[in-house]
Amino acid sequence: MIKITMTNSQEVKWQRDDYTDYMYDGKYFIIIRNGEWIGFYNLDHVISIIIKSEAIANE
């Protein structure tokens, strides 16, 4: 799971089935599904990004 908290206090949660990959390019955090960019977050508007692996999430 990926949990993104925005500067306006909005939280966005991506479950593991919703994405296949993610990346950071220096200014944006990008959620990817099957090679397509489906979530695009400008880090100027992000407070935190928490990424939980399946092993940790199931404990």
N, CA, C, O and CB atoms as a CASP TS submission, in Angstrom:
PFRMAT TS
TARGET T0000
AUTHOR 0000-0000-0000
METHOD Language model
MODEL 1
PARENT N/A
ATOM      1  N   MET     1       0.838  -1.175   0.000  1.00  0.00           N
ATOM      2  CA  MET     1       0.000   0.000   0.000  1.00  0.00           C
ATOM      3  C   MET     1       0.890   1.248   0.000  1.00  0.00           C
ATOM      4  O   MET     1       1.959   1.276   0.610  1.00  0.00           O
ATOM      5  CB  MET     1      -0.957  -0.007   1.219  1.00  0.00           C
ATOM      6  N   ILE     2       0.414   2.270  -0.700  1.00  0.00           N
ATOM      7  CA  ILE     2       1.073   3.578  -0.699  1.00  0.00           C
ATOM      8  C   ILE     2       0.073   4.581  -0.142  1.00  0.00           C
ATOM      9  O   ILE     2      -1.063   4.664  -0.609  1.00  0.00           O
ATOM     10  CB  ILE     2       1.564   3.994  -2.146  1.00  0.00           C
ATOM     11  N   LYS     3       0.505   5.346   0.863  1.00  0.00           N
ATOM     12  CA  LYS     3      -0.339   6.390   1.442  1.00  0.00           C
ATOM     13  C   LYS     3       0.369   7.725   1.259  1.00  0.00           C
ATOM     14  O   LYS     3       1.493   7.917   1.723  1.00  0.00           O
ATOM     15  CB  LYS     3      -0.641   6.112   2.958  1.00  0.00           C
ATOM     16  N   ILE     4      -0.309   8.650   0.572  1.00  0.00           N
ATOM     17  CA  ILE     4       0.245   9.970   0.283  1.00  0.00           C
ATOM     18  C   ILE     4      -0.594  11.001   1.031  1.00  0.00           C
ATOM     19  O   ILE     4      -1.816  11.044   0.884  1.00  0.00           O
ATOM     20  CB  ILE     4       0.264  10.264  -1.265  1.00  0.00           C
ATOM     21  N   THR     5       0.073  11.832   1.836  1.00  0.00           N
ATOM     22  CA  THR     5      -0.609  12.910   2.553  1.00  0.00           C
ATOM     23  C   THR     5      -0.220  14.229   1.900  1.00  0.00           C
ATOM     24  O   THR     5       0.957  14.572   1.788  1.00  0.00           O
ATOM     25  CB  THR     5      -0.245  12.906   4.082  1.00  0.00           C
ATOM     26  N   MET     6      -1.243  14.954   1.475  1.00  0.00           N
ATOM     27  CA  MET     6      -1.051  16.215   0.774  1.00  0.00           C
ATOM     28  C   MET     6      -0.995  17.384   1.775  1.00  0.00           C
ATOM     29  O   MET     6      -1.392  17.231   2.930  1.00  0.00           O
ATOM     30  CB  MET     6      -2.185  16.434  -0.255  1.00  0.00           C
ATOM     31  N   THR     7      -0.503  18.548   1.328  1.00  0.00           N
ATOM     32  CA  THR     7      -0.385  19.719   2.207  1.00  0.00           C
ATOM     33  C   THR     7      -1.749  20.232   2.665  1.00  0.00           C
ATOM     34  O   THR     7      -1.826  20.923   3.681  1.00  0.00           O
ATOM     35  CB  THR     7       0.371  20.836   1.493  1.00  0.00           C
ATOM     36  N   ASN     8      -2.820  19.918   1.950  1.00  0.00           N
ATOM     37  CA  ASN     8      -4.169  20.328   2.362  1.00  0.00           C
ATOM     38  C   ASN     8      -4.812  19.278   3.276  1.00  0.00           C
ATOM     39  O   ASN     8      -6.015  19.338   3.529  1.00  0.00           O
ATOM     40  CB  ASN     8      -5.059  20.564   1.122  1.00  0.00           C
ATOM     41  N   SER     9      -4.022  18.316   3.776  1.00  0.00           N
ATOM     42  CA  SER     9      -4.435  17.234   4.678  1.00  0.00           C
ATOM     43  C   SER     9      -5.211  16.116   3.993  1.00  0.00           C
ATOM     44  O   SER     9      -5.640  15.175   4.661  1.00  0.00           O
ATOM     45  CB  SER     9      -5.269  17.797   5.780  1.00  0.00           C
ATOM     46  N   GLN    10      -5.399  16.192   2.698  1.00  0.00           N
ATOM     47  CA  GLN    10      -6.051  15.100   1.977  1.00  0.00           C
ATOM     48  C   GLN    10      -5.108  13.902   1.959  1.00  0.00           C
ATOM     49  O   GLN    10      -3.901  14.057   1.774  1.00  0.00           O
ATOM     50  CB  GLN    10      -6.438  15.531   0.521  1.00  0.00           C
ATOM     51  N   GLU    11      -5.666  12.697   2.154  1.00  0.00           N
ATOM     52  CA  GLU    11      -4.885  11.468   2.071  1.00  0.00           C
ATOM     53  C   GLU    11      -5.338  10.654   0.874  1.00  0.00           C
ATOM     54  O   GLU    11      -6.533  10.505   0.617  1.00  0.00           O
ATOM     55  CB  GLU    11      -5.015  10.643   3.366  1.00  0.00           C
ATOM     56  N   VAL    12      -4.369  10.135   0.153  1.00  0.00           N
ATOM     57  CA  VAL    12      -4.644   9.276  -0.990  1.00  0.00           C
ATOM     58  C   VAL    12      -4.022   7.926  -0.686  1.00  0.00           C
ATOM     59  O   VAL    12      -2.845   7.847  -0.335  1.00  0.00           O
ATOM     60  CB  VAL    12      -4.085   9.883  -2.332  1.00  0.00           C
ATOM     61  N   LYS    13      -4.810   6.858  -0.818  1.00  0.00           N
ATOM     62  CA  LYS    13      -4.298   5.514  -0.559  1.00  0.00           C
ATOM     63  C   LYS    13      -4.405   4.675  -1.820  1.00  0.00           C
ATOM     64  O   LYS    13      -5.457   4.611  -2.457  1.00  0.00           O
ATOM     65  CB  LYS    13      -5.063   4.844   0.604  1.00  0.00           C
ATOM     66  N   TRP    14      -3.304   4.039  -2.166  1.00  0.00           N
ATOM     67  CA  TRP    14      -3.244   3.126  -3.309  1.00  0.00           C
ATOM     68  C   TRP    14      -3.010   1.722  -2.759  1.00  0.00           C
ATOM     69  O   TRP    14      -1.985   1.470  -2.125  1.00  0.00           O
ATOM     70  CB  TRP    14      -2.111   3.541  -4.331  1.00  0.00           C
ATOM     71  N   GLN    15      -3.936   0.820  -2.992  1.00  0.00           N
ATOM     72  CA  GLN    15      -3.765  -0.571  -2.594  1.00  0.00           C
ATOM     73  C   GLN    15      -2.861  -1.274  -3.600  1.00  0.00           C
ATOM     74  O   GLN    15      -2.755  -0.845  -4.749  1.00  0.00           O
ATOM     75  CB  GLN    15      -5.135  -1.291  -2.485  1.00  0.00           C
ATOM     76  N   ARG    16      -2.220  -2.337  -3.176  1.00  0.00           N
ATOM     77  CA  ARG    16      -1.242  -3.029  -4.029  1.00  0.00           C
ATOM     78  C   ARG    16      -1.837  -3.501  -5.358  1.00  0.00           C
ATOM     79  O   ARG    16      -1.129  -3.546  -6.364  1.00  0.00           O
ATOM     80  CB  ARG    16      -0.666  -4.219  -3.287  1.00  0.00           C
ATOM     81  N   ASP    17      -3.098  -3.845  -5.378  1.00  0.00           N
ATOM     82  CA  ASP    17      -3.747  -4.279  -6.622  1.00  0.00           C
ATOM     83  C   ASP    17      -3.998  -3.127  -7.590  1.00  0.00           C
ATOM     84  O   ASP    17      -4.285  -3.359  -8.764  1.00  0.00           O
ATOM     85  CB  ASP    17      -5.059  -4.964  -6.306  1.00  0.00           C
ATOM     86  N   ASP    18      -3.891  -1.882  -7.106  1.00  0.00           N
ATOM     87  CA  ASP    18      -4.168  -0.701  -7.932  1.00  0.00           C
ATOM     88  C   ASP    18      -2.994  -0.266  -8.792  1.00  0.00           C
ATOM     89  O   ASP    18      -3.183   0.481  -9.752  1.00  0.00           O
ATOM     90  CB  ASP    18      -4.577   0.438  -7.058  1.00  0.00           C
ATOM     91  N   TYR    19      -1.777  -0.717  -8.470  1.00  0.00           N
ATOM     92  CA  TYR    19      -0.594  -0.260  -9.205  1.00  0.00           C
ATOM     93  C   TYR    19       0.393  -1.408  -9.383  1.00  0.00           C
ATOM     94  O   TYR    19       0.357  -2.391  -8.644  1.00  0.00           O
ATOM     95  CB  TYR    19       0.083   0.921  -8.472  1.00  0.00           C
ATOM     96  N   THR    20       1.275  -1.271 -10.373  1.00  0.00           N
ATOM     97  CA  THR    20       2.312  -2.271 -10.596  1.00  0.00           C
ATOM     98  C   THR    20       3.702  -1.739 -10.272  1.00  0.00           C
ATOM     99  O   THR    20       4.639  -2.517 -10.095  1.00  0.00           O
ATOM    100  CB  THR    20       2.270  -2.751 -12.030  1.00  0.00           C
ATOM    101  N   ASP    21       3.842  -0.414 -10.193  1.00  0.00           N
ATOM    102  CA  ASP    21       5.135   0.182  -9.906  1.00  0.00           C
ATOM    103  C   ASP    21       4.931   1.637  -9.480  1.00  0.00           C
ATOM    104  O   ASP    21       3.816   2.158  -9.530  1.00  0.00           O
ATOM    105  CB  ASP    21       6.076   0.091 -11.141  1.00  0.00           C
ATOM    106  N   TYR    22       5.999   2.270  -9.069  1.00  0.00           N
ATOM    107  CA  TYR    22       5.992   3.693  -8.748  1.00  0.00           C
ATOM    108  C   TYR    22       7.393   4.224  -8.980  1.00  0.00           C
ATOM    109  O   TYR    22       8.356   3.461  -9.045  1.00  0.00           O
ATOM    110  CB  TYR    22       5.521   3.954  -7.277  1.00  0.00           C
ATOM    111  N   MET    23       7.500   5.562  -9.105  1.00  0.00           N
ATOM    112  CA  MET    23       8.815   6.157  -9.291  1.00  0.00           C
ATOM    113  C   MET    23       8.820   7.589  -8.795  1.00  0.00           C
ATOM    114  O   MET    23       7.773   8.205  -8.597  1.00  0.00           O
ATOM    115  CB  MET    23       9.233   6.102 -10.760  1.00  0.00           C
ATOM    116  N   TYR    24      10.018   8.100  -8.599  1.00  0.00           N
ATOM    117  CA  TYR    24      10.244   9.471  -8.159  1.00  0.00           C
ATOM    118  C   TYR    24      11.227  10.083  -9.143  1.00  0.00           C
ATOM    119  O   TYR    24      12.291   9.515  -9.392  1.00  0.00           O
ATOM    120  CB  TYR    24      10.784   9.536  -6.672  1.00  0.00           C
ATOM    121  N   ASP    25      10.883  11.238  -9.705  1.00  0.00           N
ATOM    122  CA  ASP    25      11.769  11.843 -10.713  1.00  0.00           C
ATOM    123  C   ASP    25      12.453  13.119 -10.223  1.00  0.00           C
ATOM    124  O   ASP    25      13.046  13.840 -11.025  1.00  0.00           O
ATOM    125  CB  ASP    25      10.981  12.150 -11.968  1.00  0.00           C
ATOM    126  N   GLY    26      12.381  13.408  -8.938  1.00  0.00           N
ATOM    127  CA  GLY    26      12.996  14.606  -8.399  1.00  0.00           C
ATOM    128  C   GLY    26      12.004  15.700  -8.082  1.00  0.00           C
ATOM    129  O   GLY    26      12.250  16.509  -7.187  1.00  0.00           O
ATOM    130  N   LYS    27      10.895  15.749  -8.784  1.00  0.00           N
ATOM    131  CA  LYS    27       9.847  16.736  -8.531  1.00  0.00           C
ATOM    132  C   LYS    27       8.481  16.095  -8.348  1.00  0.00           C
ATOM    133  O   LYS    27       7.617  16.663  -7.681  1.00  0.00           O
ATOM    134  CB  LYS    27       9.790  17.734  -9.664  1.00  0.00           C
ATOM    135  N   TYR    28       8.276  14.921  -8.931  1.00  0.00           N
ATOM    136  CA  TYR    28       6.985  14.248  -8.893  1.00  0.00           C
ATOM    137  C   TYR    28       7.130  12.815  -8.389  1.00  0.00           C
ATOM    138  O   TYR    28       8.143  12.158  -8.628  1.00  0.00           O
ATOM    139  CB  TYR    28       6.339  14.258 -10.279  1.00  0.00           C
ATOM    140  N   PHE    29       6.095  12.340  -7.685  1.00  0.00           N
ATOM    141  CA  PHE    29       5.975  10.938  -7.316  1.00  0.00           C
ATOM    142  C   PHE    29       4.893  10.379  -8.230  1.00  0.00           C
ATOM    143  O   PHE    29       3.790  10.923  -8.290  1.00  0.00           O
ATOM    144  CB  PHE    29       5.625  10.740  -5.767  1.00  0.00           C
ATOM    145  N   ILE    30       5.197   9.305  -8.935  1.00  0.00           N
ATOM    146  CA  ILE    30       4.328   8.798  -9.993  1.00  0.00           C
ATOM    147  C   ILE    30       3.922   7.362  -9.686  1.00  0.00           C
ATOM    148  O   ILE    30       4.766   6.521  -9.379  1.00  0.00           O
ATOM    149  CB  ILE    30       5.031   8.881 -11.367  1.00  0.00           C
ATOM    150  N   ILE    31       2.631   7.091  -9.770  1.00  0.00           N
ATOM    151  CA  ILE    31       2.073   5.752  -9.606  1.00  0.00           C
ATOM    152  C   ILE    31       1.877   5.176 -11.001  1.00  0.00           C
ATOM    153  O   ILE    31       1.345   5.850 -11.883  1.00  0.00           O
ATOM    154  CB  ILE    31       0.717   5.775  -8.793  1.00  0.00           C
ATOM    155  N   ILE    32       2.305   3.932 -11.205  1.00  0.00           N
ATOM    156  CA  ILE    32       2.279   3.307 -12.528  1.00  0.00           C
ATOM    157  C   ILE    32       1.483   2.008 -12.467  1.00  0.00           C
ATOM    158  O   ILE    32       1.628   1.227 -11.527  1.00  0.00           O
ATOM    159  CB  ILE    32       3.718   3.039 -13.043  1.00  0.00           C
ATOM    160  N   ARG    33       0.645   1.783 -13.470  1.00  0.00           N
ATOM    161  CA  ARG    33      -0.049   0.502 -13.628  1.00  0.00           C
ATOM    162  C   ARG    33       0.145   0.040 -15.066  1.00  0.00           C
ATOM    163  O   ARG    33      -0.269   0.708 -16.013  1.00  0.00           O
ATOM    164  CB  ARG    33      -1.578   0.623 -13.272  1.00  0.00           C
ATOM    165  N   ASN    34       0.784  -1.118 -15.206  1.00  0.00           N
ATOM    166  CA  ASN    34       1.014  -1.714 -16.529  1.00  0.00           C
ATOM    167  C   ASN    34       1.667  -0.738 -17.501  1.00  0.00           C
ATOM    168  O   ASN    34       1.270  -0.657 -18.664  1.00  0.00           O
ATOM    169  CB  ASN    34      -0.298  -2.208 -17.113  1.00  0.00           C
ATOM    170  N   GLY    35       2.664  -0.001 -17.028  1.00  0.00           N
ATOM    171  CA  GLY    35       3.416   0.905 -17.885  1.00  0.00           C
ATOM    172  C   GLY    35       2.793   2.274 -18.091  1.00  0.00           C
ATOM    173  O   GLY    35       3.411   3.137 -18.715  1.00  0.00           O
ATOM    174  N   GLU    36       1.579   2.500 -17.583  1.00  0.00           N
ATOM    175  CA  GLU    36       0.917   3.795 -17.738  1.00  0.00           C
ATOM    176  C   GLU    36       0.963   4.574 -16.434  1.00  0.00           C
ATOM    177  O   GLU    36       0.803   4.002 -15.355  1.00  0.00           O
ATOM    178  CB  GLU    36      -0.539   3.610 -18.195  1.00  0.00           C
ATOM    179  N   TRP    37       1.180   5.872 -16.534  1.00  0.00           N
ATOM    180  CA  TRP    37       1.182   6.729 -15.349  1.00  0.00           C
ATOM    181  C   TRP    37      -0.267   7.014 -14.964  1.00  0.00           C
ATOM    182  O   TRP    37      -0.995   7.650 -15.725  1.00  0.00           O
ATOM    183  CB  TRP    37       1.971   8.061 -15.608  1.00  0.00           C
ATOM    184  N   ILE    38      -0.689   6.552 -13.794  1.00  0.00           N
ATOM    185  CA  ILE    38      -2.082   6.726 -13.390  1.00  0.00           C
ATOM    186  C   ILE    38      -2.238   7.673 -12.199  1.00  0.00           C
ATOM    187  O   ILE    38      -3.348   8.121 -11.910  1.00  0.00           O
ATOM    188  CB  ILE    38      -2.686   5.383 -13.050  1.00  0.00           C
ATOM    189  N   GLY    39      -1.145   7.981 -11.509  1.00  0.00           N
ATOM    190  CA  GLY    39      -1.158   8.932 -10.406  1.00  0.00           C
ATOM    191  C   GLY    39       0.083   9.794 -10.502  1.00  0.00           C
ATOM    192  O   GLY    39       1.181   9.280 -10.717  1.00  0.00           O
ATOM    193  N   PHE    40      -0.078  11.099 -10.344  1.00  0.00           N
ATOM    194  CA  PHE    40       1.009  12.041 -10.596  1.00  0.00           C
ATOM    195  C   PHE    40       0.942  13.098  -9.504  1.00  0.00           C
ATOM    196  O   PHE    40       0.019  13.913  -9.498  1.00  0.00           O
ATOM    197  CB  PHE    40       0.907  12.686 -12.036  1.00  0.00           C
ATOM    198  N   TYR    41       1.904  13.107  -8.573  1.00  0.00           N
ATOM    199  CA  TYR    41       1.844  13.987  -7.406  1.00  0.00           C
ATOM    200  C   TYR    41       3.045  14.926  -7.370  1.00  0.00           C
ATOM    201  O   TYR    41       4.190  14.480  -7.300  1.00  0.00           O
ATOM    202  CB  TYR    41       1.781  13.161  -6.114  1.00  0.00           C
ATOM    203  N   ASN    42       2.778  16.218  -7.417  1.00  0.00           N
ATOM    204  CA  ASN    42       3.809  17.242  -7.320  1.00  0.00           C
ATOM    205  C   ASN    42       4.271  17.290  -5.861  1.00  0.00           C
ATOM    206  O   ASN    42       3.461  17.542  -4.969  1.00  0.00           O
ATOM    207  CB  ASN    42       3.278  18.650  -7.807  1.00  0.00           C
ATOM    208  N   LEU    43       5.544  17.053  -5.611  1.00  0.00           N
ATOM    209  CA  LEU    43       6.041  16.967  -4.247  1.00  0.00           C
ATOM    210  C   LEU    43       6.021  18.310  -3.508  1.00  0.00           C
ATOM    211  O   LEU    43       6.203  18.343  -2.291  1.00  0.00           O
ATOM    212  CB  LEU    43       7.439  16.422  -4.260  1.00  0.00           C
ATOM    213  N   ASP    44       5.804  19.410  -4.222  1.00  0.00           N
ATOM    214  CA  ASP    44       5.613  20.692  -3.559  1.00  0.00           C
ATOM    215  C   ASP    44       4.319  20.695  -2.742  1.00  0.00           C
ATOM    216  O   ASP    44       4.145  21.526  -1.851  1.00  0.00           O
ATOM    217  CB  ASP    44       5.595  21.828  -4.590  1.00  0.00           C
ATOM    218  N   HIS    45       3.405  19.754  -3.051  1.00  0.00           N
ATOM    219  CA  HIS    45       2.102  19.678  -2.394  1.00  0.00           C
ATOM    220  C   HIS    45       1.935  18.407  -1.567  1.00  0.00           C
ATOM    221  O   HIS    45       0.820  18.060  -1.178  1.00  0.00           O
ATOM    222  CB  HIS    45       1.002  19.758  -3.425  1.00  0.00           C
ATOM    223  N   VAL    46       3.038  17.715  -1.299  1.00  0.00           N
ATOM    224  CA  VAL    46       2.996  16.460  -0.543  1.00  0.00           C
ATOM    225  C   VAL    46       3.749  16.628   0.772  1.00  0.00           C
ATOM    226  O   VAL    46       4.866  17.145   0.798  1.00  0.00           O
ATOM    227  CB  VAL    46       3.600  15.292  -1.373  1.00  0.00           C
ATOM    228  N   ILE    47       3.124  16.182   1.867  1.00  0.00           N
ATOM    229  CA  ILE    47       3.784  16.193   3.176  1.00  0.00           C
ATOM    230  C   ILE    47       4.554  14.901   3.387  1.00  0.00           C
ATOM    231  O   ILE    47       5.706  14.920   3.822  1.00  0.00           O
ATOM    232  CB  ILE    47       2.756  16.390   4.308  1.00  0.00           C
ATOM    233  N   SER    48       3.903  13.758   3.071  1.00  0.00           N
ATOM    234  CA  SER    48       4.576  12.476   3.299  1.00  0.00           C
ATOM    235  C   SER    48       4.077  11.412   2.337  1.00  0.00           C
ATOM    236  O   SER    48       2.956  11.468   1.831  1.00  0.00           O
ATOM    237  CB  SER    48       4.368  12.013   4.739  1.00  0.00           C
ATOM    238  N   ILE    49       4.949  10.441   2.104  1.00  0.00           N
ATOM    239  CA  ILE    49       4.615   9.257   1.313  1.00  0.00           C
ATOM    240  C   ILE    49       5.081   8.054   2.121  1.00  0.00           C
ATOM    241  O   ILE    49       6.256   7.948   2.473  1.00  0.00           O
ATOM    242  CB  ILE    49       5.287   9.292  -0.129  1.00  0.00           C
ATOM    243  N   ILE    50       4.153   7.150   2.412  1.00  0.00           N
ATOM    244  CA  ILE    50       4.466   5.930   3.153  1.00  0.00           C
ATOM    245  C   ILE    50       4.203   4.753   2.232  1.00  0.00           C
ATOM    246  O   ILE    50       3.111   4.613   1.682  1.00  0.00           O
ATOM    247  CB  ILE    50       3.623   5.820   4.472  1.00  0.00           C
ATOM    248  N   ILE    51       5.212   3.908   2.070  1.00  0.00           N
ATOM    249  CA  ILE    51       5.084   2.721   1.231  1.00  0.00           C
ATOM    250  C   ILE    51       5.247   1.506   2.124  1.00  0.00           C
ATOM    251  O   ILE    51       6.290   1.318   2.750  1.00  0.00           O
ATOM    252  CB  ILE    51       6.136   2.716   0.068  1.00  0.00           C
ATOM    253  N   LYS    52       4.207   0.680   2.180  1.00  0.00           N
ATOM    254  CA  LYS    52       4.247  -0.541   2.990  1.00  0.00           C
ATOM    255  C   LYS    52       4.323  -1.741   2.062  1.00  0.00           C
ATOM    256  O   LYS    52       3.522  -1.878   1.137  1.00  0.00           O
ATOM    257  CB  LYS    52       3.001  -0.644   3.927  1.00  0.00           C
ATOM    258  N   SER    53       5.283  -2.597   2.313  1.00  0.00           N
ATOM    259  CA  SER    53       5.392  -3.815   1.507  1.00  0.00           C
ATOM    260  C   SER    53       4.336  -4.805   1.958  1.00  0.00           C
ATOM    261  O   SER    53       3.776  -4.669   3.047  1.00  0.00           O
ATOM    262  CB  SER    53       6.811  -4.439   1.617  1.00  0.00           C
ATOM    263  N   GLU    54       4.063  -5.790   1.135  1.00  0.00           N
ATOM    264  CA  GLU    54       3.075  -6.822   1.466  1.00  0.00           C
ATOM    265  C   GLU    54       3.446  -7.547   2.745  1.00  0.00           C
ATOM    266  O   GLU    54       2.575  -7.822   3.571  1.00  0.00           O
ATOM    267  CB  GLU    54       2.943  -7.824   0.323  1.00  0.00           C
ATOM    268  N   ALA    55       4.732  -7.866   2.927  1.00  0.00           N
ATOM    269  CA  ALA    55       5.167  -8.602   4.111  1.00  0.00           C
ATOM    270  C   ALA    55       4.877  -7.816   5.386  1.00  0.00           C
ATOM    271  O   ALA    55       4.420  -8.385   6.378  1.00  0.00           O
ATOM    272  CB  ALA    55       6.660  -8.922   4.020  1.00  0.00           C
ATOM    273  N   ILE    56       5.140  -6.524   5.362  1.00  0.00           N
ATOM    274  CA  ILE    56       4.891  -5.692   6.533  1.00  0.00           C
ATOM    275  C   ILE    56       3.397  -5.495   6.739  1.00  0.00           C
ATOM    276  O   ILE    56       2.914  -5.546   7.870  1.00  0.00           O
ATOM    277  CB  ILE    56       5.593  -4.337   6.392  1.00  0.00           C
ATOM    278  N   ALA    57       2.657  -5.269   5.647  1.00  0.00           N
ATOM    279  CA  ALA    57       1.231  -5.015   5.737  1.00  0.00           C
ATOM    280  C   ALA    57       0.472  -6.209   6.307  1.00  0.00           C
ATOM    281  O   ALA    57      -0.566  -6.031   6.944  1.00  0.00           O
ATOM    282  CB  ALA    57       0.684  -4.658   4.376  1.00  0.00           C
ATOM    283  N   ASN    58       0.971  -7.416   6.089  1.00  0.00           N
ATOM    284  CA  ASN    58       0.278  -8.612   6.561  1.00  0.00           C
ATOM    285  C   ASN    58       0.637  -8.996   7.981  1.00  0.00           C
ATOM    286  O   ASN    58       0.043  -9.926   8.525  1.00  0.00           O
ATOM    287  CB  ASN    58       0.574  -9.755   5.657  1.00  0.00           C
ATOM    288  N   GLU    59       1.573  -8.324   8.592  1.00  0.00           N
ATOM    289  CA  GLU    59       1.972  -8.670   9.972  1.00  0.00           C
ATOM    290  C   GLU    59       1.004  -8.096  10.982  1.00  0.00           C
ATOM    291  O   GLU    59       1.182  -8.286  12.185  1.00  0.00           O
ATOM    292  CB  GLU    59       3.386  -8.163  10.271  1.00  0.00           C
TER
END
